[in-house]
Amino acid sequence: MYQGIPHLVTEMQHRTQGRQAGFIQVTMRNLNTNASTNVKIRSTESVEFCYMERKKLEYSYCNADEFHFLDTETFDETILSAALLRDKRPFLVENKIYDVIFVDEKPVGIELPAAVEMRVRESADGIRGDTASNVQKPAVLETGLVIQVPLFIRVGDLIKVSTENSTYLGRA
């Protein structure tokens, strides 16, 4: 917990400077906003740890501003608000498994995989003869996300999309 908000430590280094007391340089990600922060924690400061747990839950459906996830073993339903998901919504595909992060048994967000598989819902046909260079066309995926794909991709194709920068990675 940092300033009353749960954070995930992504990098940590112990440093000392001459005769001064050592400190720990921490890079952490805010679990509510997904923003990264660099913080120095001195040896005289105290740190509050919180219990964090990852559960693999299946994304079921979206109802207004609520996203419903299902535990496939216990059939317990977990509801996340749209505010917790923010920029991750375009990558949520129904009936796929995602890591939901819980802090003190309360859901605070999800962790996306590096790539997700999605079907192409809309895409213009490629024009014959446009293969001289790496020509791309826009495609609308099943979640509404619009990305650039190669000309040979058609409606109904299953493709891999990077969750980091929303780019086409290949066919699935």
JOWO-V835422 format. One line per field, one symbol per residue. ss: DSSP state (H for helix, E for strand, - for the rest). burial: + if it has 9 or more other ideal C-beta (glycine too) atoms within 8 Angstrom, else -. A space follows every 50 residues. Layout:
# JOWO-V835422
ss: ???
burial: ???
This chain:
# JOWO-V835422
ss: -E--E-EEEEEEEEE-------EEEEEEEE-----EEEEEEE-------- -EEEEEEEEEEEE--EEEEE------EEEEEHHHHHHHHHH-----EEEE EEE--EEEEEE---EEEEEEEEE------------EEEEEE----EEEEE -------EEEEE-----EEEE-
burial: +---++++--------------++++++++++-+--+------------- -+-++-++++-----++++++-----++++++-+++-++++++--+-+-+ +++---++++-+--++++++--+--+--------+-+++++-+-+-+-++ +-+---+-+++++--+-+----
